[in-house]
């Protein structure tokens, strides 16, 4: 973590330490397998078409078509903080409010959103990157009208795409049908180039942490990396699996204090989701907790966050005022 590692010990009295707690067209289960030859070969780019990844060489930041969609990347410094559960349930809660939601599983090698939503996609992003399908063709319909772009699981070669394929994938996402209100991008955990690219391509970034020291230490590291790379807006912060509002506020306050002191960065808190055993039960049912247990504490928190994010009132009639995905990308 570089000087973040030095900064955090100095800031340990500010951050505090908490005890550990537990964490959490379709086909028959199991995506269509690619042949060993297809998996072994170097991933190529698909033919240009609607929703396909462009083959145009990438030697400059992408410029994409505009849309009224708002894009939110949901990220975390480490795994096990409930980020994907939050993304899935937030998407469904937004759908309940009438929002048209596109959910992108950007954890390219260890995807889980399909399982959390009870979906069994036949194709996913590995087929797009191999040239077998387009982004439009792999989309599946989820609860409350949520559209999911599924990713792969157990494909380590997709964990960190090279610059060319990564930016071409981002370009492809920018050409999708713009008839959505919000695009939620569930990134992988950590600070890889792929993670930061998705974060920098979004309008806003929500960093998820838990009250445990390792989680919010890594959350700070992610925030520092994004800040150093010039993220357009300060990331938002959400505390997951908090035992109480006081614990969540203490965690949020300490991370914001460290960011202010060492990065001169003002972070906005988007509240918290309480620790709730119903989340684990819903995962075992392969159903979002907001539909499986609509009155559970976590479901109430997800709906409150959805209400904060989405106002069903008419939006700006000029769709050219916002990008589908931010024009600002890594070169």
Backbone bond lengths (Angstrom), bond angles and torsions (degrees), N, CA, C in turn:
res aa  C-N    CA-C-N  psi(-1)  N-CA   C-N-CA  omega(-1)  CA-C   N-CA-C  phi
1 X - - - 1.468 - - 1.518 112.42 -
2 X 1.318 118.69 0.43 1.456 119.72 176.78 1.500 111.33 63.44
3 X 1.355 115.86 -136.02 1.453 118.61 -178.60 1.510 111.69 -70.89
4 X 1.358 118.33 -14.77 1.464 119.33 172.57 1.521 109.81 -62.77
5 X 1.355 115.79 -38.25 1.461 119.65 179.06 1.516 110.72 -64.91
6 X 1.339 115.91 -34.95 1.463 118.90 178.06 1.518 110.80 -75.40
7 X 1.352 115.14 -35.61 1.459 119.14 -177.03 1.516 111.58 -68.68
8 X 1.337 116.72 -40.54 1.447 119.48 -174.80 1.522 113.21 -65.99
9 X 1.355 120.05 -41.87 1.463 117.35 174.50 1.516 112.40 -58.96
10 X 1.315 116.75 -39.60 1.465 119.57 177.42 1.511 109.98 -63.71
11 X 1.334 115.09 -30.84 1.454 119.34 -177.18 1.521 112.34 -93.83
12 X 1.354 117.96 4.40 1.460 120.54 -175.68 1.522 113.13 -53.47
13 X 1.346 119.46 -41.38 1.461 117.65 177.47 1.517 112.14 -62.11
14 X 1.334 116.77 -28.26 1.455 119.68 178.06 1.518 110.74 -75.59
15 X 1.345 116.61 -38.47 1.453 120.80 -173.82 1.521 112.12 -81.16
16 X 1.314 117.91 -40.19 1.452 120.13 -179.33 1.514 112.07 76.98
17 X 1.314 117.11 170.61 1.457 123.22 179.89 1.522 108.27 -132.81
18 X 1.344 115.39 133.68 1.458 120.27 178.72 1.514 109.36 -119.37
19 X 1.318 116.62 156.52 1.453 121.14 176.96 1.511 111.78 -69.57
20 X 1.325 116.64 160.12 1.455 122.01 -179.55 1.522 109.44 -79.12
21 X 1.339 116.72 155.91 1.458 122.86 173.37 1.518 108.43 -145.67
22 X 1.319 119.44 164.55 1.462 120.91 -178.78 1.517 112.32 -59.90
23 X 1.292 116.49 150.73 1.448 119.96 173.04 1.517 112.88 -100.96
24 X 2.064 122.72 -138.54 1.414 118.07 174.77 1.545 109.31 -179.90
25 X 26.131 152.28 -156.59 1.446 98.76 -65.99 1.495 114.27 -28.08
26 X 1.401 124.81 127.21 1.431 126.21 -167.91 1.516 111.12 -107.98
27 X 1.333 114.61 164.15 1.451 119.53 -176.11 1.509 109.16 -136.25
28 X 1.349 120.24 173.75 1.461 121.34 173.85 1.515 110.28 -56.26
29 X 1.343 116.44 157.93 1.464 121.37 -173.92 1.529 110.91 -50.71
30 X 1.329 113.70 133.91 1.464 119.91 -178.45 1.501 109.14 107.96
31 X 1.337 115.73 118.31 1.448 119.27 -179.03 1.514 110.00 -70.18
32 X 1.328 114.77 157.89 1.457 118.97 177.54 1.518 109.23 -57.89
33 X 1.304 116.59 122.50 1.461 120.35 -176.25 1.510 110.54 -75.33
34 X 1.322 115.18 142.25 1.449 120.18 173.55 1.521 108.13 -87.38
35 X 1.313 116.60 151.01 1.453 120.93 179.04 1.518 109.93 -66.45
36 X 1.337 117.81 154.24 1.469 119.66 176.92 1.514 112.02 -54.85
37 X 1.338 116.21 -36.80 1.467 118.78 179.15 1.522 110.37 -64.47
38 X 1.344 116.09 -41.74 1.464 118.88 -179.60 1.511 110.93 -66.55
39 X 1.322 117.25 -37.71 1.460 120.11 -179.75 1.513 111.23 -71.82
40 X 1.311 116.67 -31.57 1.461 119.69 -175.82 1.508 112.62 -80.59
41 X 1.349 115.97 -28.85 1.456 117.51 -175.44 1.518 110.19 -72.21
42 X 1.301 115.97 161.84 1.467 121.57 177.22 1.518 108.09 -67.82
43 X 1.344 116.66 129.32 1.456 119.51 -178.48 1.522 110.34 -60.63
44 X 1.327 115.32 133.04 1.457 119.43 179.11 1.519 109.08 -110.87
45 X 1.325 115.87 175.41 1.449 121.01 -177.36 1.518 110.38 -99.59
46 X 1.320 116.48 146.93 1.457 120.14 -176.42 1.515 110.96 -77.22
47 X 1.323 114.41 165.57 1.459 120.98 178.79 1.520 109.72 -65.73
48 X 1.339 118.99 149.19 1.455 120.02 178.45 1.517 110.33 -67.70
49 X 1.318 116.49 128.96 1.462 122.99 173.64 1.503 106.66 -169.83
50 X 1.328 116.79 177.84 1.454 119.68 -178.27 1.515 109.87 -59.14
51 X 1.318 116.59 124.12 1.449 121.66 179.47 1.507 114.58 77.80
52 X 1.311 118.37 2.65 1.460 120.54 -179.23 1.508 110.10 -90.81
53 X 1.323 114.97 162.56 1.454 120.51 176.46 1.513 108.82 -79.60
54 X 1.312 116.41 131.13 1.457 120.83 -177.88 1.512 111.52 -71.17
55 X 1.350 116.33 145.97 1.455 120.83 175.98 1.521 111.69 -94.74
56 X 1.323 117.14 2.28 1.450 120.08 179.76 1.517 110.00 -63.18
57 X 1.325 118.96 128.83 1.458 119.92 178.92 1.518 111.19 -55.57
58 X 1.312 115.61 141.03 1.456 120.79 -177.01 1.517 108.71 -103.02
59 X 1.320 116.44 104.47 1.451 119.22 177.59 1.516 111.05 -128.82
60 X 1.327 116.17 16.84 1.460 121.20 178.78 1.519 107.32 -159.70
61 X 1.326 118.79 163.09 1.457 120.29 178.30 1.519 110.90 -58.98
62 X 1.325 115.69 142.73 1.462 120.45 -177.53 1.520 111.13 -68.80
63 X 1.311 115.57 150.33 1.457 123.02 171.81 1.514 106.42 -126.19
64 X 1.320 116.34 118.69 1.453 119.33 -172.04 1.513 111.57 -116.95
65 X 1.344 114.14 165.74 1.459 120.77 175.72 1.518 109.71 -63.78
66 X 1.330 115.89 156.41 1.450 120.57 -174.67 1.519 111.19 -100.76
67 X 1.312 114.66 156.86 1.452 121.15 -179.17 1.515 108.22 -155.37
68 X 1.343 116.36 166.84 1.456 119.90 176.86 1.510 112.68 -83.43
69 X 1.327 118.57 2.92 1.465 121.08 -175.77 1.523 111.50 -70.86
70 X 1.308 115.21 145.43 1.463 122.85 173.85 1.521 107.41 -104.45
71 X 1.313 117.77 132.08 1.460 121.02 -176.70 1.522 110.73 -111.29
72 X 1.324 115.27 134.10 1.459 122.21 -179.49 1.520 108.72 -130.79
73 X 1.327 116.69 118.27 1.463 121.75 174.08 1.521 108.49 -90.14
74 X 1.327 116.51 129.98 1.460 122.27 179.23 1.521 107.26 -108.33
75 X 1.321 116.66 116.82 1.465 121.34 -170.31 1.526 109.99 -133.11
76 X 1.336 115.50 166.98 1.463 121.05 176.13 1.517 108.90 -152.67
77 X 1.324 115.59 152.93 1.451 119.54 -179.98 1.515 113.21 -75.04
78 X 1.331 117.44 -25.26 1.461 121.77 179.97 1.517 109.28 -143.26
79 X 1.338 115.17 164.12 1.451 119.95 177.18 1.518 111.85 -79.73
80 X 1.328 115.84 169.07 1.452 120.78 176.03 1.505 116.06 81.34
81 X 1.337 117.77 13.00 1.463 120.06 -179.25 1.529 112.11 -99.93
82 X 1.337 117.89 2.46 1.457 120.33 178.84 1.510 114.49 83.97
83 X 1.322 117.30 21.69 1.468 121.36 -177.26 1.527 112.38 -62.38
84 X 1.328 116.74 -47.98 1.465 119.71 -177.39 1.521 111.56 -68.22
85 X 1.326 117.02 -36.58 1.461 119.74 173.98 1.513 110.80 -60.54
86 X 1.316 116.11 -41.64 1.456 119.76 178.23 1.523 110.72 -63.40
87 X 1.333 117.10 -44.72 1.465 120.54 -179.49 1.520 111.23 -61.00
88 X 1.340 116.73 -45.54 1.464 120.63 -178.18 1.521 111.52 -64.78
89 X 1.322 116.81 -47.05 1.461 119.98 -177.00 1.518 112.35 -72.66
90 X 1.325 117.02 -34.01 1.456 119.44 175.87 1.521 110.23 -64.76
91 X 1.326 117.10 -41.27 1.462 120.53 178.56 1.524 111.01 -60.12
92 X 1.328 116.92 -45.20 1.467 120.70 -179.50 1.525 110.59 -67.52
93 X 1.332 117.45 -40.69 1.462 120.53 177.88 1.526 111.05 -62.93
94 X 1.329 117.04 -37.76 1.465 120.37 175.63 1.526 110.48 -66.04
95 X 1.339 116.79 -39.90 1.458 120.19 176.83 1.513 111.92 -61.43
96 X 1.317 117.35 -37.15 1.466 121.36 177.08 1.521 111.43 -61.22
97 X 1.318 116.16 -30.71 1.465 120.48 -180.00 1.527 112.35 -84.44
98 X 1.313 117.08 1.78 1.456 120.51 177.68 1.507 114.90 96.07
99 X 1.331 117.83 3.81 1.463 120.12 178.89 1.524 109.83 -76.57
100 X 1.320 115.85 143.80 1.463 121.69 173.66 1.528 106.84 -90.81
101 X 1.326 116.23 112.28 1.461 121.70 -169.00 1.521 110.62 -116.00
102 X 1.324 115.39 131.83 1.459 122.56 169.36 1.521 106.99 -109.51
103 X 1.318 116.78 120.77 1.461 123.00 -178.47 1.522 108.35 -107.62
104 X 1.322 116.61 121.38 1.462 122.08 -177.08 1.521 109.05 -108.63
105 X 1.324 116.34 120.57 1.461 120.14 175.27 1.522 107.78 -84.75
106 X 1.322 115.76 97.52 1.462 121.42 -177.70 1.524 112.44 -96.44
107 X 1.325 117.00 12.17 1.463 120.46 168.35 1.519 105.27 -86.61
108 X 1.325 116.25 83.41 1.456 121.77 -162.83 1.519 114.01 -65.60
109 X 1.321 118.47 -24.20 1.464 120.45 -175.87 1.522 113.73 -109.70
110 X 1.329 117.80 -17.15 1.463 120.77 -178.28 1.520 109.72 -135.36
111 X 1.313 115.80 60.05 1.457 121.57 -175.45 1.527 111.32 -70.40
112 X 1.340 115.68 150.17 1.465 119.66 177.91 1.521 113.20 -145.61
113 X 1.322 118.61 -7.44 1.458 119.74 -175.10 1.518 112.25 -62.32
114 X 1.328 117.68 -35.43 1.464 119.46 178.88 1.528 110.61 -61.39
115 X 1.322 117.39 -41.41 1.461 121.07 178.59 1.523 111.34 -66.33
116 X 1.318 116.89 -43.04 1.460 120.82 -178.28 1.521 111.95 -65.50
117 X 1.327 117.16 -27.37 1.464 121.74 179.96 1.527 112.51 -96.82
118 X 1.324 117.28 -1.08 1.449 119.99 -179.67 1.514 113.67 72.22
119 X 1.328 117.22 30.56 1.460 122.01 -178.42 1.525 110.18 -107.51
120 X 1.330 115.50 155.41 1.459 120.94 -179.37 1.525 109.46 -132.82
121 X 1.331 116.92 72.42 1.474 119.49 -177.52 1.521 111.71 -65.90
122 X 1.321 114.77 141.93 1.461 119.63 178.30 1.524 111.26 -82.27
123 X 1.332 115.77 -30.39 1.460 120.72 -178.35 1.521 109.27 -127.19
124 X 1.325 116.70 157.99 1.456 121.07 -179.55 1.521 109.61 -150.74
125 X 1.322 116.09 -166.78 1.464 119.92 -173.05 1.523 113.56 -65.14
126 X 1.314 118.74 -24.01 1.465 118.24 176.61 1.528 110.33 -63.49
127 X 1.348 117.14 -32.90 1.461 120.51 179.48 1.528 110.74 -74.10
128 X 1.333 116.51 -30.87 1.467 119.76 175.49 1.523 109.80 -67.75
129 X 1.317 116.40 -48.16 1.458 120.16 -177.62 1.524 112.15 -68.24
130 X 1.336 116.84 -24.46 1.459 120.23 176.96 1.523 111.91 -85.51
131 X 1.330 117.89 -6.61 1.450 120.78 177.85 1.507 114.91 89.56
132 X 1.332 118.11 9.08 1.457 120.92 -176.28 1.526 113.37 -89.12
133 X 1.316 118.29 -25.05 1.462 122.42 -178.71 1.526 109.26 -144.02
134 X 1.335 115.90 163.16 1.456 120.96 174.14 1.528 109.09 -99.57
135 X 1.315 115.95 168.00 1.458 120.16 177.72 1.522 111.34 -60.95
136 X 1.318 117.36 -38.28 1.459 120.58 177.98 1.524 110.97 -62.62
137 X 1.311 116.65 -37.77 1.466 120.69 -173.96 1.522 113.29 -73.79
138 X 1.322 118.31 -22.62 1.468 119.43 -177.00 1.523 112.70 -93.73
139 X 1.324 118.58 -6.57 1.458 120.41 -178.92 1.525 111.01 -64.79
140 X 1.329 116.38 141.80 1.462 121.87 175.14 1.523 108.81 -128.26
141 X 1.328 114.96 152.37 1.459 121.52 -178.54 1.513 109.26 -89.88
142 X 1.337 115.98 132.04 1.449 121.57 179.72 1.515 111.90 -114.39
143 X 1.333 117.36 -169.02 1.462 121.40 179.73 1.526 111.84 -59.99
144 X 1.331 115.27 146.70 1.462 122.68 177.25 1.526 112.37 56.11
145 X 1.318 117.01 31.39 1.457 120.68 175.96 1.511 115.31 76.62
146 X 1.330 117.89 5.91 1.469 120.62 179.28 1.526 109.17 -65.27
147 X 1.320 116.64 130.93 1.460 121.92 175.93 1.526 108.49 -99.07
148 X 1.325 116.02 128.84 1.464 121.59 -176.97 1.516 110.73 -112.04
149 X 1.339 115.66 131.81 1.462 121.70 165.71 1.523 105.84 -99.49
150 X 1.341 117.86 103.73 1.461 120.76 -174.47 1.517 112.48 -79.92
151 X 1.311 114.79 153.92 1.466 121.01 175.62 1.520 109.02 -114.92
152 X 1.323 115.26 -172.48 1.460 121.24 -173.56 1.519 110.98 -99.05
153 X 1.314 115.39 164.48 1.455 121.41 173.32 1.521 108.22 -130.34
154 X 1.332 116.06 137.50 1.449 119.99 -179.71 1.509 113.70 74.68
155 X 1.337 117.03 31.40 1.464 122.20 178.98 1.521 108.46 -122.75
156 X 1.324 119.06 78.99 1.469 121.00 -174.34 1.515 113.57 -60.26
157 X 1.346 118.03 -25.38 1.461 119.58 -179.50 1.522 112.21 -67.79
158 X 1.349 116.93 -14.16 1.458 120.28 178.04 1.524 112.28 -94.73
159 X 1.330 117.09 -3.99 1.462 120.06 -173.56 1.518 112.29 -61.95
160 X 1.320 117.50 -35.24 1.464 119.86 -178.62 1.525 108.46 -143.37
161 X 1.323 115.95 89.07 1.461 120.93 -178.28 1.519 110.83 -64.17
162 X 1.336 116.15 153.27 1.459 119.01 173.52 1.526 109.40 -70.51
163 X 1.339 115.80 166.18 1.459 120.75 -173.86 1.521 112.22 -56.01
164 X 1.319 117.13 -41.12 1.465 121.16 -175.29 1.524 111.01 -63.48
165 X 1.337 116.54 -53.79 1.462 119.47 -176.91 1.519 111.58 -68.82
166 X 1.336 116.21 -34.18 1.457 118.92 179.75 1.522 110.87 -62.78
167 X 1.327 116.95 -48.44 1.460 118.45 -177.36 1.521 111.23 -72.33
168 X 1.329 117.53 -32.53 1.460 119.37 175.99 1.526 111.21 -65.08
169 X 1.334 116.63 -36.31 1.459 119.43 175.44 1.521 110.32 -63.98
170 X 1.318 116.90 -42.64 1.459 120.39 177.86 1.524 110.95 -62.95
171 X 1.334 116.89 -39.46 1.461 120.20 175.76 1.524 110.38 -60.69
172 X 1.336 116.06 -43.91 1.454 119.71 -179.96 1.516 112.15 -60.42
173 X 1.324 117.40 -40.85 1.457 120.73 176.63 1.520 110.99 -61.99
174 X 1.324 115.75 -31.62 1.456 120.10 179.76 1.510 114.24 -72.46
175 X 1.332 118.07 -14.19 1.466 120.64 -179.58 1.519 112.64 -101.40
176 X 1.328 118.00 2.78 1.457 120.15 -179.08 1.520 111.50 -67.25
177 X 1.318 115.11 162.89 1.460 122.33 177.10 1.523 109.56 -49.02
178 X 1.336 118.14 119.82 1.466 120.13 -175.60 1.522 114.15 -80.01
179 X 1.331 119.11 5.58 1.460 121.58 -175.91 1.528 111.38 -77.93
180 X 1.318 116.04 53.84 1.458 122.18 174.79 1.520 107.98 -134.95
181 X 1.315 114.90 156.47 1.461 120.25 179.20 1.524 112.07 -95.63
182 X 1.322 116.17 -37.43 1.463 120.46 -179.15 1.519 110.20 -136.90
183 X 1.319 115.25 141.06 1.457 121.99 173.25 1.524 107.09 -116.99
184 X 1.329 116.35 116.73 1.459 121.89 177.09 1.518 108.32 -101.97
185 X 1.321 116.74 126.70 1.459 122.54 -177.70 1.523 108.26 -113.57
186 X 1.322 116.04 109.83 1.463 121.34 178.33 1.518 108.32 -89.40
187 X 1.324 116.92 102.11 1.461 121.09 -176.70 1.527 110.73 -80.77
188 X 1.316 115.82 169.23 1.462 120.24 168.62 1.532 108.29 -69.65
189 X 1.317 116.54 166.01 1.463 119.56 175.12 1.523 109.46 -82.68
190 X 1.333 115.51 160.49 1.459 119.87 178.06 1.512 113.27 99.52
191 X 1.341 115.46 -165.20 1.464 121.09 -173.62 1.529 111.16 -127.23
192 X 1.323 117.42 33.84 1.462 119.97 179.26 1.525 110.54 -66.50
193 X 1.330 116.06 165.21 1.462 121.10 179.58 1.529 111.13 -61.68
194 X 1.337 116.53 -35.78 1.460 119.53 178.39 1.521 110.61 -65.19
195 X 1.328 116.96 -43.17 1.465 120.70 178.71 1.520 110.82 -60.94
196 X 1.320 117.09 -50.03 1.462 119.36 -177.30 1.523 111.59 -66.79
197 X 1.332 117.89 -31.49 1.463 120.29 177.98 1.522 110.96 -64.11
198 X 1.337 117.05 -44.90 1.459 119.69 177.57 1.524 110.70 -63.66
199 X 1.324 117.16 -39.85 1.467 120.07 179.49 1.522 111.54 -64.48
200 X 1.330 116.74 -43.56 1.459 120.24 -179.02 1.517 111.74 -70.20
201 X 1.334 117.92 -23.23 1.455 121.45 -179.70 1.522 112.48 -82.18
202 X 1.326 117.69 -14.33 1.457 121.62 -177.42 1.522 110.93 -90.24
203 X 1.330 115.15 160.86 1.463 119.82 175.92 1.525 111.24 -68.98
204 X 1.336 115.92 -39.62 1.459 121.34 -176.69 1.522 109.42 -139.98
205 X 1.329 115.49 156.75 1.461 121.68 178.65 1.524 108.36 -126.20
206 X 1.326 115.34 131.54 1.457 121.40 173.86 1.523 107.95 -111.64
207 X 1.325 116.91 117.46 1.461 122.14 178.96 1.526 108.17 -96.52
208 X 1.333 115.48 125.41 1.462 122.16 -177.42 1.521 109.11 -103.11
209 X 1.322 116.02 135.05 1.462 121.32 176.81 1.518 108.95 -139.40
210 X 1.309 116.22 173.42 1.458 122.48 169.93 1.526 107.17 -121.61
211 X 1.331 118.49 172.46 1.466 119.07 -178.73 1.520 114.85 -70.57
212 X 1.330 119.59 -8.95 1.459 120.40 -178.94 1.522 111.60 -70.13
213 X 1.329 115.86 144.16 1.462 121.61 -178.09 1.532 112.93 -55.35
214 X 1.349 120.57 -47.91 1.474 118.20 -179.42 1.518 112.92 -59.60
215 X 1.325 116.54 -36.99 1.464 120.00 -177.19 1.515 111.34 -67.63
216 X 1.346 117.40 -49.17 1.464 115.53 -176.48 1.521 112.50 -81.74
217 X 1.343 117.59 -17.94 1.461 119.25 169.55 1.527 109.86 -64.31
218 X 1.351 116.51 -44.96 1.462 120.26 178.65 1.524 111.51 -71.64
219 X 1.327 117.35 -30.62 1.465 119.84 175.32 1.528 109.94 -62.41
220 X 1.328 116.24 -42.75 1.460 119.58 176.89 1.525 111.01 -61.81
221 X 1.338 117.02 -40.67 1.465 120.30 179.03 1.525 111.09 -60.64
222 X 1.335 116.92 -42.78 1.463 120.40 177.84 1.524 110.74 -62.97
223 X 1.321 116.33 -44.43 1.462 120.21 178.98 1.524 110.40 -60.44
224 X 1.328 116.48 -41.12 1.463 120.17 179.53 1.526 111.18 -63.36
225 X 1.345 117.11 -43.70 1.464 120.66 179.70 1.525 110.62 -62.46
226 X 1.320 117.12 -45.99 1.465 120.32 179.97 1.523 111.04 -62.89
227 X 1.324 115.83 -39.76 1.464 119.81 178.37 1.524 110.50 -63.49
228 X 1.329 117.10 -42.71 1.468 121.09 -179.99 1.525 111.53 -65.21
229 X 1.331 116.87 -30.55 1.458 120.61 -179.35 1.521 112.63 -88.27
230 X 1.330 116.52 1.43 1.454 120.00 171.59 1.504 115.55 86.02
231 X 1.348 117.85 36.47 1.460 119.76 176.77 1.522 108.92 -54.79
232 X 1.343 116.08 138.06 1.463 120.16 -169.47 1.524 112.83 -68.46
233 X 1.333 118.23 -32.32 1.458 121.89 178.70 1.521 108.37 -130.76
234 X 1.312 115.98 146.25 1.465 119.44 178.71 1.522 109.64 -58.59
235 X 1.336 118.13 133.61 1.468 119.97 179.52 1.522 111.48 -58.72
236 X 1.315 115.26 149.82 1.456 121.86 171.70 1.530 108.05 -87.94
237 X 1.299 116.40 161.90 1.461 121.15 -174.79 1.518 109.63 -129.47
238 X 1.339 116.53 133.27 1.463 121.39 175.04 1.521 108.98 -132.69
239 X 1.328 116.03 132.77 1.463 121.98 178.48 1.523 108.30 -97.47
240 X 1.309 116.55 123.17 1.463 122.17 -179.02 1.527 110.18 -105.74
241 X 1.323 115.65 154.14 1.470 122.98 175.52 1.527 112.44 57.08
242 X 1.310 116.70 40.18 1.466 120.77 177.08 1.524 109.76 -84.66
243 X 1.330 116.56 142.02 1.463 120.93 179.89 1.522 112.15 -75.62
244 X 1.311 117.16 -21.99 1.459 120.75 -178.80 1.519 109.29 -158.22
245 X 1.326 114.90 164.40 1.461 119.64 176.06 1.522 110.43 -62.72
246 X 1.333 116.37 -34.51 1.464 120.07 -179.41 1.525 110.94 -66.20
247 X 1.335 116.67 -42.60 1.458 119.78 178.91 1.524 110.45 -63.99
248 X 1.329 116.55 -41.46 1.464 120.33 179.45 1.519 111.13 -64.13
249 X 1.322 116.30 -43.48 1.460 119.97 -179.16 1.523 110.90 -66.23
250 X 1.324 116.99 -38.81 1.462 120.33 178.25 1.530 110.48 -62.69
251 X 1.337 116.35 -44.83 1.463 120.73 179.61 1.519 110.91 -62.56
252 X 1.322 115.72 -48.53 1.459 120.27 -179.39 1.523 111.23 -61.66
253 X 1.321 116.17 -44.00 1.467 120.58 -178.62 1.520 111.33 -60.92
254 X 1.324 117.63 -41.37 1.457 120.43 -176.08 1.525 111.61 -71.19
255 X 1.337 117.18 -38.74 1.465 118.76 176.60 1.525 110.11 -65.84
256 X 1.329 116.48 -42.76 1.469 119.33 179.28 1.524 111.01 -64.12
257 X 1.325 116.29 -36.14 1.460 119.92 179.60 1.526 110.90 -66.21
258 X 1.347 116.97 -42.84 1.462 120.66 178.75 1.525 110.37 -64.99
259 X 1.341 117.12 -42.29 1.467 120.47 179.21 1.527 110.92 -63.52
260 X 1.317 115.92 -37.99 1.469 119.18 178.89 1.530 110.57 -68.47
261 X 1.321 116.53 -40.27 1.465 120.27 -175.18 1.524 112.13 -73.68
262 X 1.335 117.44 -42.50 1.461 120.15 -172.62 1.526 114.07 -101.02
263 X 1.333 117.46 -19.95 1.467 120.22 -178.93 1.521 112.67 -117.99
264 X 1.329 116.92 -6.01 1.472 121.25 -173.57 1.527 109.90 53.08
265 X 1.327 115.16 42.25 1.462 122.12 -174.86 1.523 109.35 -120.94
266 X 1.325 116.09 129.37 1.460 121.38 178.48 1.528 109.17 -96.61
267 X 1.317 116.35 113.93 1.457 121.69 179.27 1.523 109.90 -95.75
268 X 1.315 115.52 143.80 1.461 121.23 176.69 1.520 108.98 -102.49
269 X 1.325 116.75 131.87 1.456 121.11 177.88 1.517 110.08 -86.69
270 X 1.330 115.71 133.38 1.463 121.22 174.83 1.528 110.95 -105.13
271 X 1.317 116.32 26.72 1.450 119.88 173.72 1.517 113.74 86.59
272 X 1.326 115.38 -151.50 1.462 119.82 -174.52 1.522 110.44 -151.73
273 X 1.312 113.92 162.04 1.467 122.42 171.84 1.522 106.54 -118.15
274 X 1.335 118.44 126.32 1.470 119.82 -175.68 1.523 112.37 -72.57
275 X 1.328 115.48 154.86 1.460 120.14 171.70 1.516 108.23 -63.17
276 X 1.330 116.66 129.49 1.461 120.98 -171.16 1.531 109.30 -148.11
277 X 1.338 118.49 115.15 1.471 120.66 178.18 1.527 113.17 -59.63
278 X 1.328 117.39 -20.71 1.465 120.14 179.44 1.523 111.65 -61.97
279 X 1.329 117.26 -28.10 1.464 120.28 179.91 1.522 110.14 -63.13
280 X 1.331 117.04 -46.22 1.458 120.50 178.49 1.516 112.16 -63.35
281 X 1.337 117.14 -38.56 1.463 119.97 178.31 1.521 110.65 -65.16
282 X 1.326 116.65 -39.34 1.464 119.96 178.91 1.526 111.26 -65.99
283 X 1.338 116.66 -37.62 1.468 120.00 177.86 1.522 110.11 -60.80
284 X 1.319 116.58 -42.39 1.469 119.63 179.47 1.524 111.48 -65.47
285 X 1.323 116.67 -28.64 1.465 121.04 176.48 1.524 112.11 -82.28
286 X 1.327 116.74 -7.24 1.470 122.90 -174.17 1.532 110.14 54.50
287 X 1.332 114.15 49.70 1.458 121.28 -179.95 1.523 108.27 -143.33
288 X 1.333 118.46 142.29 1.468 119.60 176.53 1.525 110.45 -60.11
289 X 1.315 116.96 142.20 1.455 119.75 -178.96 1.521 110.96 -64.60
290 X 1.327 118.73 -28.14 1.466 120.48 -178.86 1.519 112.04 -66.99
291 X 1.334 117.79 -22.53 1.468 120.21 175.67 1.526 111.57 -101.66
292 X 1.332 117.50 -33.80 1.469 120.29 -179.63 1.523 111.49 -72.53
293 X 1.335 116.02 -41.26 1.465 121.61 -178.99 1.529 108.23 -135.47
294 X 1.327 116.95 75.60 1.474 120.32 -170.87 1.522 114.97 -63.52
295 X 1.329 117.60 -19.66 1.468 119.56 -178.33 1.528 112.44 -103.68
296 X 1.317 117.56 7.74 1.462 121.24 178.32 1.526 109.93 -67.54
297 X 1.327 118.09 152.65 1.475 120.39 179.91 1.522 113.33 -55.15
298 X 1.329 117.59 -40.58 1.467 119.62 179.75 1.522 111.16 -66.50
299 X 1.335 117.63 -37.89 1.467 120.81 178.89 1.520 110.81 -62.50
300 X 1.313 116.09 -41.27 1.465 120.38 178.02 1.522 110.05 -62.58
301 X 1.335 116.75 -40.81 1.467 120.44 179.59 1.524 111.29 -67.00
302 X 1.338 117.75 -41.46 1.466 120.36 178.40 1.530 110.61 -61.77
303 X 1.322 117.14 -40.63 1.467 119.82 -179.90 1.527 111.19 -68.80
304 X 1.326 116.36 -34.75 1.465 119.09 176.75 1.523 110.44 -64.65
305 X 1.332 116.87 -39.71 1.462 120.13 177.63 1.523 110.52 -67.03
306 X 1.330 117.19 -39.99 1.464 120.61 177.68 1.523 110.89 -62.10
307 X 1.324 116.43 -39.93 1.462 120.27 178.09 1.523 110.69 -63.76
308 X 1.309 115.89 -36.28 1.465 120.01 178.31 1.529 110.83 -66.89
309 X 1.326 116.27 -38.10 1.463 120.82 -174.94 1.517 113.61 -81.19
310 X 1.322 117.46 -32.18 1.457 119.57 -169.03 1.521 111.95 -126.48
311 X 1.330 115.10 118.50 1.452 122.50 172.97 1.519 106.91 -104.98
312 X 1.338 118.95 115.99 1.464 119.94 -176.57 1.519 114.49 -69.73
313 X 1.337 117.42 -0.14 1.464 119.58 176.88 1.520 109.74 -62.53
314 X 1.349 118.58 155.81 1.470 121.35 -179.66 1.512 111.58 -54.85
315 X 1.341 114.95 139.47 1.454 121.10 -179.76 1.517 110.64 -90.88
316 X 1.322 114.85 177.10 1.456 122.36 175.62 1.525 109.34 -51.52
317 X 1.341 118.91 121.27 1.459 120.12 -177.58 1.511 113.99 -67.38
318 X 1.337 118.32 -14.32 1.462 120.73 -178.74 1.517 109.27 -92.92
319 X 1.349 118.92 100.86 1.458 120.34 -176.71 1.512 113.61 -68.79
320 X 1.332 117.65 -12.60 1.463 119.43 -178.92 1.514 111.93 -79.55
321 X 1.336 116.32 -2.14 1.461 118.74 -175.45 1.523 112.77 -79.61
322 X 1.358 117.21 -15.51 1.460 119.28 -179.45 1.519 109.66 -133.80
323 X 1.332 117.79 144.91 1.464 119.65 175.43 1.521 111.28 -82.90
324 X 1.337 116.69 150.07 1.457 120.48 172.98 1.517 109.49 -60.38
325 X 1.302 115.56 -47.98 1.456 122.07 168.30 1.516 105.15 -131.69
326 X 1.310 116.73 142.49 1.453 120.10 -173.41 1.519 112.41 -50.18
327 X 1.324 116.39 142.02 1.454 121.10 177.93 1.521 111.71 -67.80
328 X 1.325 115.90 -18.80 1.459 118.33 -174.09 1.524 110.09 -86.13
329 X 1.309 116.71 112.79 1.458 122.64 178.61 1.513 109.67 -129.44
330 X 1.313 114.45 167.80 1.455 118.84 172.29 1.517 109.24 -69.19
331 X 1.309 116.68 139.21 1.463 119.57 177.11 1.512 109.51 -69.93
